[in-house]
């Protein structure tokens, strides 16, 4: 008998004489290549002449570690991301099994039915209403002996939903994440394999569990950038969920009050359906403050007069207030009043944020530098620091409310030791971790313009998502949201304030079509990285030259970026023909060793719009 074995460098055939059941598709085996041992996956068995084939040395697993659904799913991932199939299959193996084989004979069943499936888009901003509907879908699936997978962007902000699922479904429920102990990961992996756990909630890594009867996938807050993995390959969990849905013929619900425009386009084109919920609460009271007008009467920026009055009223009633500033530190940057020079990180080249008492910090690499008191370009003096961060907001609030307990929450701080003893919390997006833990009656967004005028085709979408997402967190008529902006007349801020999906879509889709950006084209980044800046730049120019005359729009290379001791740049490729773009990228990958210099690597990012 002959078995085709998938190895890191290709598929090779080996002979075996062990009982047929011992060598099964999906198991791992040890084989020899040029005198060295390698572990591979059995992907096919057949009868044939053995000729001079080498024998399989040993079978590592007692049961297949890659089930049929996972085999199809890994092939789909490999095809889309242009990754070696072996590398993808490795993602499905728990850490504990990578070190030793699966020594237990585990029973598993593959759902072979050809049931139809649908992809749904849920736009409900009210969490309680949509989860009331989702719980009904979960109960229905469980009653039909199906398995449900629920994906969340992160763990802490959704603890209340995990508790709810655990209470409702008890022994059928489990939570899975790469952050839980390795031994616990393996225990859950086995229970899912055997069909003991039917309701699985987790982060993106839960997509790689060995499901047998998967019938429903729910992706909560699918717009979250946290879903994009930070290490290569740059997976995006909602897209992986869609691949898994198609391969497993499982219904998929993508939930977000502010989804990416591409998904709204697919809904309008009737590629996906709209998932409707009932019993929505009334939206919160939303007040937009014009900070241009405010600055004329209130010289202290950051907290408007209206927001100050509302905070004063709320804390006098014993209620809690949350204030969001996208930036941490005291100010986003310092700028010369004469020539507009901005002090930048000597390693990364990005503007340094000012932190009190007196230091400049790079929020990319962590480097600290002394503030430049005199402009090195024109010898002028710097103006005040611009773009207030959490430190400056805190300082202003302490002046306004000296008797009030005010806390700060960002990447470097937490509220774990403070309990409930505060009236105001100021934070970055890490506020999301505690929004549902405390009953905040007032929320203030201090810099709603953060993304609005960045030179990126997604600036409108990110502005809409920033404002709309936080309004949805406070979706209750008894709550109030204050949005501070220098551009209250901007159409996209107006759409976000009223969560007007139709208005946002109709305006933005015209701009995307005119500029030829997604959904009217596919975009892919080629990331070029290395330790030597000159080699990285030269390699990028060679790659750009190679890609010329291939009917692509090529943007870049971008300015060189430094992070610690590594340099990087990128080239953005844009094409209305997805399959043609993929063929060009395949050819590029097969030739890249001749295009880049030594110690320079190229990585493909198929989701550059998620960052």
C-alpha positions as CSV (number, residue, x, y, z in Angstrom):
1,X,0.0,0.0,0.0
2,X,1.1,3.6,-0.7
3,X,0.4,6.7,1.4
4,X,0.9,10.2,0.2
5,X,2.5,12.2,2.9
6,X,2.4,16.0,3.2
7,X,5.8,17.4,4.4
8,X,7.0,21.0,4.9
9,X,8.5,20.9,1.4
10,X,5.9,19.0,-0.6
11,X,4.0,15.8,-1.0
12,X,5.9,12.5,-1.2
13,X,4.8,8.8,-1.4
14,X,5.8,6.1,1.0
15,X,5.0,2.4,1.4
16,X,3.5,0.8,4.4
17,X,2.7,-2.7,5.5
18,X,1.0,-2.0,8.8
19,X,-2.8,-2.7,9.1
20,X,-4.8,-0.4,6.9
21,X,-6.6,1.2,9.9
22,X,-3.3,2.2,11.5
23,X,-2.3,4.4,8.6
24,X,-5.3,6.7,8.2
25,X,-5.9,10.0,6.5
26,X,-5.4,12.8,8.9
27,X,-2.8,11.0,11.1
28,X,0.8,12.1,11.4
29,X,3.6,9.8,10.6
30,X,7.4,9.9,10.8
31,X,9.3,9.3,7.5
32,X,12.9,9.7,6.3
33,X,14.1,12.3,3.8
34,X,17.8,12.2,2.8
35,X,18.6,10.3,6.0
36,X,16.8,12.8,8.3
37,X,13.5,12.1,10.1
38,X,10.5,14.3,9.4
39,X,6.9,14.4,10.6
40,X,4.2,14.6,7.9
41,X,0.4,14.3,7.5
42,X,-1.2,11.4,5.7
43,X,-3.4,13.1,3.0
44,X,-4.2,10.1,0.7
45,X,-3.9,6.3,0.6
46,X,-3.9,4.1,-2.5
47,X,-3.0,0.8,-4.0
48,X,-0.1,0.7,-6.4
49,X,3.3,-0.7,-7.2
50,X,5.7,0.2,-4.4
51,X,8.8,0.1,-6.5
52,X,11.7,1.7,-4.6
53,X,9.5,3.7,-2.2
54,X,10.8,4.1,1.3
55,X,8.7,2.8,4.2
56,X,6.9,4.8,6.8
57,X,9.0,4.6,9.9
58,X,6.2,4.9,12.5
59,X,2.7,6.1,13.0
60,X,2.6,9.0,15.5
61,X,-1.1,9.3,16.3
62,X,-3.7,6.7,17.4
63,X,-6.5,8.8,15.8
64,X,-6.5,11.3,13.0
65,X,-5.5,14.8,14.3
66,X,-6.9,16.4,11.1
67,X,-10.6,15.6,10.5
68,X,-12.2,15.9,7.1
69,X,-13.7,19.3,7.8
70,X,-10.4,20.6,9.1
71,X,-8.7,19.2,6.0
72,X,-11.0,21.1,3.7
73,X,-10.8,24.2,5.8
74,X,-7.0,24.2,5.8
75,X,-6.9,23.7,2.0
76,X,-9.2,26.8,1.6
77,X,-6.9,28.8,3.9
78,X,-3.9,27.7,2.0
79,X,-5.4,28.6,-1.3
80,X,-6.5,32.1,-0.2
81,X,-3.5,33.2,1.7
82,X,-1.0,31.4,-0.7
83,X,0.5,29.5,2.2
84,X,2.1,26.0,2.3
85,X,-0.6,23.5,3.3
86,X,1.7,22.0,5.9
87,X,2.1,25.3,7.6
88,X,-1.7,25.8,7.8
89,X,-2.3,22.2,9.1
90,X,0.2,22.9,11.9
91,X,-2.2,25.6,13.2
92,X,-4.8,22.8,14.0
93,X,-2.4,20.8,16.2
94,X,-2.5,21.7,20.0
95,X,0.8,22.5,21.5
96,X,0.7,19.4,23.7
97,X,0.3,17.2,20.6
98,X,3.1,18.8,18.7
99,X,5.5,17.5,21.3
100,X,4.0,14.0,21.5
101,X,1.5,12.1,19.5
102,X,-2.2,11.5,20.1
103,X,-2.1,8.3,22.0
104,X,-5.8,7.9,22.6
105,X,-8.3,6.3,20.2
106,X,-10.9,9.1,20.0
107,X,-14.3,8.6,18.4
108,X,-15.3,11.2,15.9
109,X,-18.1,11.6,13.4
110,X,-18.1,13.8,10.3
111,X,-21.4,15.5,9.3
112,X,-21.8,14.4,5.7
113,X,-25.2,16.0,5.1
114,X,-25.5,18.5,2.3
115,X,-27.7,21.0,4.1
116,X,-27.9,24.5,2.8
117,X,-26.4,27.4,4.8
118,X,-26.7,31.1,4.8
119,X,-24.5,34.1,5.7
120,X,-26.3,36.8,7.8
121,X,-25.3,40.3,8.7
122,X,-26.7,41.6,12.0
123,X,-26.7,45.4,12.4
124,X,-28.4,45.6,15.7
125,X,-26.6,48.1,18.0
126,X,-28.4,46.9,21.2
127,X,-26.5,44.0,22.7
128,X,-29.4,42.6,24.8
129,X,-31.8,42.4,21.8
130,X,-29.4,40.7,19.5
131,X,-28.2,38.2,22.1
132,X,-31.8,37.3,23.0
133,X,-32.1,36.3,19.3
134,X,-28.7,34.6,19.2
135,X,-29.6,32.5,22.3
136,X,-32.7,31.3,20.5
137,X,-30.6,30.3,17.4
138,X,-28.1,28.5,19.7
139,X,-30.9,26.5,21.5
140,X,-32.4,25.5,18.2
141,X,-29.0,24.3,16.9
142,X,-28.3,22.4,20.1
143,X,-31.8,20.7,19.9
144,X,-30.9,19.5,16.4
145,X,-27.6,18.0,17.7
146,X,-25.5,20.6,16.1
147,X,-22.4,22.4,17.3
148,X,-22.2,26.2,17.7
149,X,-19.0,28.2,17.5
150,X,-19.1,31.8,18.9
151,X,-16.1,34.1,18.2
152,X,-15.2,37.2,20.2
153,X,-12.4,39.7,19.5
154,X,-11.1,39.4,23.1
155,X,-11.9,37.9,26.5
156,X,-12.3,40.5,29.2
157,X,-15.0,42.8,27.6
158,X,-17.3,39.9,27.0
159,X,-17.1,38.1,30.4
160,X,-20.8,38.8,31.0
161,X,-21.7,36.9,27.8
162,X,-19.4,34.0,28.7
163,X,-21.1,33.8,32.1
164,X,-24.5,33.8,30.4
165,X,-23.6,31.1,28.0
166,X,-22.0,29.0,30.7
167,X,-25.1,29.3,33.0
168,X,-27.5,28.5,30.1
169,X,-25.7,25.5,28.6
170,X,-23.7,24.2,31.5
171,X,-21.8,21.1,30.6
172,X,-22.2,21.7,26.9
173,X,-20.3,25.0,27.0
174,X,-16.6,25.7,27.0
175,X,-14.3,28.7,26.3
176,X,-11.1,28.3,24.2
177,X,-8.2,30.7,23.6
178,X,-4.5,30.5,23.0
179,X,-4.1,32.3,26.4
180,X,-5.5,29.5,28.5
181,X,-3.0,26.9,29.9
182,X,-1.7,24.4,27.4
183,X,-3.1,21.4,29.3
184,X,-6.6,23.0,29.4
185,X,-6.3,23.7,25.6
186,X,-5.7,20.0,25.0
187,X,-8.5,19.0,27.3
188,X,-11.0,21.2,25.4
189,X,-9.6,20.1,22.0
190,X,-10.4,16.4,23.0
191,X,-13.9,17.2,24.3
192,X,-14.7,19.1,21.0
193,X,-13.3,16.2,19.0
194,X,-15.5,13.7,20.8
195,X,-18.6,15.9,20.5
196,X,-18.9,16.4,24.3
197,X,-18.8,20.2,24.0
198,X,-21.5,21.6,21.7
199,X,-21.3,25.4,22.5
200,X,-17.8,26.7,22.0
201,X,-16.9,30.4,22.6
202,X,-13.5,31.8,22.2
203,X,-11.1,34.1,20.3
204,X,-9.9,33.5,16.7
205,X,-7.9,30.4,17.7
206,X,-11.1,28.5,18.4
207,X,-11.7,28.4,14.6
208,X,-9.0,25.7,14.5
209,X,-10.8,23.2,16.8
210,X,-11.8,19.7,15.4
211,X,-15.5,20.2,14.9
212,X,-17.7,17.4,13.6
213,X,-21.3,18.7,13.5
214,X,-20.7,22.4,13.1
215,X,-24.0,24.0,12.2
216,X,-23.8,27.6,13.4
217,X,-21.0,30.2,13.7
218,X,-21.6,33.6,15.3
219,X,-18.9,36.4,15.1
220,X,-19.5,39.2,17.6
221,X,-18.3,42.7,16.8
222,X,-16.9,41.6,13.5
223,X,-15.6,45.1,12.7
224,X,-13.0,44.9,15.5
225,X,-9.4,45.3,14.4
226,X,-8.4,42.9,17.2
227,X,-9.6,40.1,14.9
228,X,-6.5,40.5,12.7
229,X,-3.6,38.4,14.0
230,X,-0.4,40.4,14.8
231,X,2.0,37.7,13.6
232,X,2.4,36.3,10.1
233,X,0.3,34.9,8.5
234,X,-2.0,37.9,9.0
235,X,-5.3,36.1,9.4
236,X,-8.6,38.0,9.9
237,X,-11.0,36.0,12.0
238,X,-14.3,37.0,10.3
239,X,-13.0,35.9,6.9
240,X,-11.7,32.6,8.4
241,X,-15.2,32.1,9.9
242,X,-16.7,32.5,6.4
243,X,-14.3,30.0,4.9
244,X,-15.2,27.5,7.7
245,X,-18.9,28.2,7.2
246,X,-18.6,27.3,3.5
247,X,-16.6,24.2,4.0
248,X,-18.7,23.0,6.9
249,X,-22.0,24.2,5.4
250,X,-22.8,26.0,8.7
251,X,-24.9,29.1,9.0
252,X,-22.9,32.2,9.8
253,X,-24.0,35.4,11.6
254,X,-21.6,38.4,11.4
255,X,-22.7,40.9,14.0
256,X,-21.7,44.6,14.1
257,X,-23.6,47.9,14.2
258,X,-20.8,49.4,12.1
259,X,-19.5,46.7,9.7
260,X,-16.9,47.2,7.0
261,X,-18.4,48.8,3.8
262,X,-17.6,45.6,1.8
263,X,-20.1,43.7,3.8
264,X,-22.8,46.3,3.4
265,X,-22.1,46.1,-0.3
266,X,-22.5,42.3,-0.3
267,X,-25.8,42.7,1.6
268,X,-27.0,45.3,-1.0
269,X,-26.0,42.9,-3.7
270,X,-27.9,40.1,-2.0
271,X,-24.9,37.9,-1.5
272,X,-25.6,37.8,2.2
273,X,-28.8,38.3,4.2
274,X,-29.8,40.8,6.8
275,X,-30.4,39.2,10.3
276,X,-33.2,41.2,12.0
277,X,-33.8,41.4,15.7
278,X,-36.7,42.7,17.7
279,X,-37.3,44.6,21.0
280,X,-34.6,47.2,20.5
281,X,-34.1,49.8,23.3
282,X,-34.3,53.5,22.5
283,X,-30.9,55.0,21.6
284,X,-29.1,57.1,24.2
285,X,-29.2,60.9,24.1
286,X,-26.4,62.0,21.9
287,X,-25.0,65.6,22.0
288,X,-22.4,66.9,19.5
289,X,-20.2,69.7,20.8
290,X,-18.6,72.1,18.3
291,X,-15.0,72.4,19.7
292,X,-14.2,75.3,17.3
293,X,-16.8,77.4,18.9
294,X,-15.9,76.0,22.3
295,X,-12.2,77.0,21.9
296,X,-13.3,80.7,21.6
297,X,-14.9,80.7,25.1
298,X,-12.9,77.9,26.8
299,X,-9.1,78.2,26.4
300,X,-8.5,74.9,28.2
301,X,-9.0,72.3,25.5
302,X,-10.1,68.7,26.0
303,X,-13.2,69.1,28.1
304,X,-16.0,71.3,26.7
305,X,-18.2,73.5,28.9
306,X,-21.2,71.3,28.1
307,X,-19.4,68.1,29.0
308,X,-18.1,69.7,32.2
309,X,-21.7,70.6,33.3
310,X,-23.0,67.1,32.6
311,X,-20.1,65.5,34.5
312,X,-20.8,67.8,37.5
313,X,-24.5,66.9,37.5
314,X,-23.9,63.1,37.2
315,X,-21.3,62.9,40.0
316,X,-23.5,65.0,42.3
317,X,-26.1,62.3,41.8
318,X,-23.6,59.6,42.6
319,X,-23.4,58.2,39.1
320,X,-20.3,57.2,37.1
321,X,-18.8,58.9,34.1
322,X,-16.5,57.5,31.4
323,X,-14.3,59.7,29.2
324,X,-12.5,58.3,26.1
325,X,-9.4,59.7,24.5
326,X,-7.9,57.7,21.7
327,X,-4.4,58.9,22.6
328,X,-2.6,58.1,25.8
329,X,0.1,60.4,27.3
330,X,-0.3,64.1,27.7
331,X,-0.4,65.1,24.0
332,X,-0.2,63.4,20.6
333,X,2.7,65.5,19.4
334,X,4.6,68.9,19.7
335,X,4.8,71.2,16.7
336,X,6.9,74.3,15.9
337,X,4.7,77.3,15.6
338,X,6.9,78.8,13.0
339,X,7.8,76.0,10.5
340,X,5.4,73.2,11.7
341,X,8.3,70.9,12.5
342,X,7.2,67.9,14.6
343,X,9.6,66.0,16.9
344,X,9.7,62.4,15.7
345,X,11.2,59.1,17.0
346,X,14.8,58.6,15.8
347,X,14.0,54.8,15.4
348,X,10.5,54.7,13.9
349,X,10.1,58.1,12.3
350,X,6.6,58.6,13.8
351,X,5.6,61.7,15.9
352,X,6.6,61.3,19.6
353,X,3.9,61.7,22.2
354,X,4.5,64.1,25.1
355,X,4.3,62.6,28.6
356,X,4.5,64.5,31.8
357,X,6.6,65.3,33.7
358,X,9.0,65.9,30.8
359,X,9.6,63.2,28.2
360,X,8.7,62.2,24.6
361,X,7.6,58.6,24.1
362,X,7.3,56.6,20.9
363,X,4.1,54.5,21.2
364,X,5.4,52.1,18.6
365,X,8.8,51.0,19.9
366,X,8.7,52.5,23.5
367,X,11.8,54.7,23.0
368,X,12.0,57.8,25.2
369,X,13.7,61.0,24.2
370,X,14.2,64.5,25.7
371,X,11.8,67.2,24.5
372,X,13.4,69.5,22.0
373,X,12.8,73.0,23.4
374,X,14.3,74.7,20.3
375,X,13.2,73.7,16.8
376,X,16.2,72.1,15.0
377,X,14.9,73.3,11.7
378,X,14.2,77.0,12.2
379,X,15.5,77.6,15.7
380,X,12.0,78.7,16.8
381,X,10.3,77.7,20.0
382,X,7.6,75.0,20.1
383,X,4.0,75.8,20.6
384,X,1.9,74.0,23.2
385,X,1.5,70.3,22.8
386,X,-1.3,69.3,20.4
387,X,-4.0,66.6,20.4
388,X,-4.7,66.0,24.1
389,X,-4.2,62.5,25.5
390,X,-5.4,60.8,28.7
391,X,-2.8,62.5,30.9
392,X,-4.0,66.0,29.8
393,X,-7.6,65.1,30.1
394,X,-6.9,63.8,33.6
395,X,-5.1,67.0,34.6
396,X,-8.0,69.1,33.4
397,X,-10.6,67.1,35.2
398,X,-8.6,67.2,38.5
399,X,-8.6,71.0,38.2
400,X,-12.4,71.0,37.5
401,X,-13.3,68.4,40.1
402,X,-10.6,68.4,42.8
403,X,-12.7,66.5,45.4
404,X,-13.6,63.7,42.9
405,X,-11.9,60.3,42.5
406,X,-10.6,60.1,38.9
407,X,-8.9,57.1,37.5
408,X,-7.0,56.4,34.3
409,X,-7.3,53.2,32.2
410,X,-5.0,52.4,29.3
411,X,-2.6,49.7,28.2
412,X,-0.3,50.4,31.1
413,X,-2.9,50.7,33.9
414,X,-6.0,48.8,35.2
415,X,-8.9,49.2,37.7
416,X,-8.5,45.8,39.4
417,X,-7.2,47.2,42.7
418,X,-9.6,50.2,42.8
419,X,-12.9,48.3,43.1
420,X,-15.9,50.5,42.7
421,X,-14.5,53.6,44.4
422,X,-14.3,56.2,41.6
423,X,-16.6,58.7,39.9
424,X,-14.8,59.3,36.7
425,X,-12.6,57.1,34.6
426,X,-10.5,58.4,31.7
427,X,-9.1,55.9,29.3
428,X,-8.2,54.8,25.8
429,X,-10.0,52.0,23.9
430,X,-9.1,49.8,26.9
431,X,-12.3,51.3,28.5
432,X,-14.2,48.7,26.6
433,X,-13.0,46.2,29.2
434,X,-15.1,47.8,31.9
435,X,-18.0,49.4,30.1
436,X,-20.3,46.5,31.0
437,X,-18.9,46.0,34.5
438,X,-19.9,49.5,35.8
439,X,-23.1,51.3,35.2
440,X,-21.9,54.5,33.5
441,X,-24.7,57.0,32.8
442,X,-22.5,59.5,30.9
443,X,-19.9,58.9,28.2
444,X,-17.7,61.5,26.6
445,X,-15.6,61.1,23.4
446,X,-13.0,63.9,23.5
447,X,-11.5,63.6,20.0
448,X,-14.0,62.2,17.5
449,X,-11.9,63.6,14.6
450,X,-9.0,61.3,15.2
451,X,-9.3,59.3,12.0
452,X,-11.2,61.8,9.9
453,X,-8.5,63.5,7.9
454,X,-5.8,60.9,7.8
455,X,-4.5,60.2,4.3
456,X,-6.2,56.8,4.0
457,X,-9.2,55.6,2.0
458,X,-10.7,54.2,5.2
459,X,-10.7,57.5,7.1
460,X,-14.5,57.9,6.8
461,X,-15.2,54.3,7.7
462,X,-13.0,54.4,10.8
463,X,-14.6,57.7,12.0
464,X,-18.0,56.1,11.5
465,X,-17.0,53.0,13.4
466,X,-15.3,54.8,16.2
467,X,-18.3,57.0,17.0
468,X,-21.0,54.4,16.2
469,X,-19.4,51.6,18.2
470,X,-19.2,53.6,21.4
471,X,-22.8,54.9,21.0
472,X,-23.9,51.3,20.7
473,X,-22.1,50.5,24.0
474,X,-24.5,52.9,25.7
475,X,-27.6,52.0,23.8
476,X,-30.2,53.0,26.5
477,X,-32.5,56.0,26.6
478,X,-31.4,56.7,30.1
479,X,-27.8,57.2,29.1
480,X,-26.1,60.2,27.5
481,X,-23.2,60.3,25.0
482,X,-21.3,63.6,24.3
483,X,-19.3,63.7,21.1
484,X,-16.6,66.5,20.9
485,X,-15.5,67.4,17.3
486,X,-14.0,70.3,15.4
487,X,-16.1,69.2,12.4
488,X,-19.8,68.7,13.5
489,X,-20.9,69.5,9.9
490,X,-19.1,66.5,8.5
491,X,-21.5,64.1,6.9
492,X,-19.8,61.0,8.3
493,X,-19.9,62.3,11.8
494,X,-23.6,63.0,11.4
495,X,-24.2,59.5,10.0
496,X,-22.3,58.0,13.0
497,X,-24.1,60.0,15.6
498,X,-27.5,58.7,14.4
499,X,-26.1,55.3,13.4
500,X,-27.4,55.9,9.9
501,X,-26.0,52.9,8.0
502,X,-27.9,53.7,4.8
503,X,-26.6,57.3,4.8
504,X,-23.0,56.2,5.4
505,X,-23.2,53.5,2.8
506,X,-24.8,55.7,0.0
507,X,-22.1,58.4,0.6
508,X,-19.0,56.3,1.0
509,X,-19.8,53.8,-1.8
510,X,-19.7,56.6,-4.4
511,X,-16.3,57.7,-3.2
512,X,-14.9,54.1,-3.2
513,X,-16.3,53.5,-6.7
514,X,-14.7,56.7,-8.0
515,X,-11.3,55.9,-6.5
516,X,-11.5,52.2,-7.4
517,X,-11.1,50.9,-3.8
518,X,-12.8,47.9,-2.2
519,X,-15.4,46.6,-2.8
520,X,-14.6,47.5,-6.4
521,X,-11.1,46.1,-6.2
522,X,-8.9,43.8,-4.2
523,X,-6.0,45.2,-2.3
524,X,-2.9,43.3,-1.0
525,X,0.2,44.6,0.8
526,X,3.6,43.2,0.1
527,X,5.6,43.9,3.3
528,X,9.4,44.0,2.9
529,X,11.3,43.7,6.1
530,X,15.0,43.4,7.2
531,X,17.7,44.6,9.5
532,X,19.5,46.7,6.9
533,X,17.5,49.8,5.6
534,X,19.4,50.1,2.3
535,X,18.8,46.4,1.4
536,X,15.1,46.8,2.3
537,X,14.7,49.9,0.1
538,X,16.6,48.4,-2.8
539,X,14.5,45.2,-2.6
540,X,11.3,47.2,-2.6
541,X,12.3,49.1,-5.8
542,X,13.3,45.8,-7.5
543,X,9.9,44.3,-6.6
544,X,8.1,47.3,-7.9
545,X,10.0,47.1,-11.2
546,X,9.1,43.4,-11.4
547,X,5.4,44.2,-10.9
548,X,5.3,46.9,-13.6
549,X,3.3,46.3,-16.8
550,X,1.2,43.6,-15.1
551,X,-2.1,45.5,-15.3
552,X,-1.9,46.4,-11.6
553,X,-2.1,49.7,-9.7
554,X,1.0,49.9,-7.6
555,X,1.2,52.3,-4.7
556,X,4.5,52.7,-2.9
557,X,7.0,51.8,-1.7
558,X,6.0,53.6,1.5
559,X,8.4,55.6,3.6
560,X,10.8,53.3,5.5
561,X,9.6,52.5,9.1
562,X,11.9,51.5,11.9
563,X,10.7,49.3,14.8
564,X,13.6,48.6,17.3
565,X,16.3,47.1,15.1
566,X,14.1,46.2,12.1
567,X,13.2,48.2,9.1
568,X,10.1,47.8,6.9
569,X,8.2,49.2,4.0
570,X,5.3,48.1,1.9
571,X,3.9,48.1,-1.6
572,X,0.1,48.2,-2.0
573,X,-1.3,46.3,-5.0
574,X,-4.8,47.1,-6.3
575,X,-6.7,45.3,-9.0
576,X,-10.4,44.9,-9.9
577,X,-9.6,41.4,-11.0
578,X,-9.1,39.2,-7.9
579,X,-8.1,36.0,-9.6
580,X,-5.6,37.8,-11.9
581,X,-4.0,39.5,-8.8
582,X,-3.7,36.1,-7.1
583,X,-1.9,34.6,-10.2
584,X,0.5,37.5,-10.2
585,X,1.2,37.0,-6.5
586,X,1.8,33.3,-7.0
587,X,4.3,34.1,-9.7
588,X,5.9,36.7,-7.4
589,X,6.3,34.2,-4.5
590,X,8.0,31.7,-6.8
591,X,10.4,34.3,-7.9
592,X,10.9,36.4,-4.8
593,X,14.2,34.7,-3.8
594,X,15.7,36.3,-7.0
595,X,14.2,39.7,-6.3
596,X,15.1,40.5,-2.7
597,X,18.5,40.8,-1.2
598,X,20.0,38.5,1.5
599,X,18.3,38.7,4.9
600,X,15.3,40.5,3.5
601,X,12.0,38.9,3.7
602,X,8.6,39.5,2.0
603,X,5.2,38.8,3.6
604,X,1.8,39.1,2.0
605,X,-1.0,40.9,3.9
606,X,-4.4,40.1,2.3
607,X,-6.3,42.3,4.8
608,X,-4.4,45.6,4.7
609,X,-7.7,47.5,5.4
610,X,-7.8,45.9,8.9
611,X,-5.3,47.5,11.2
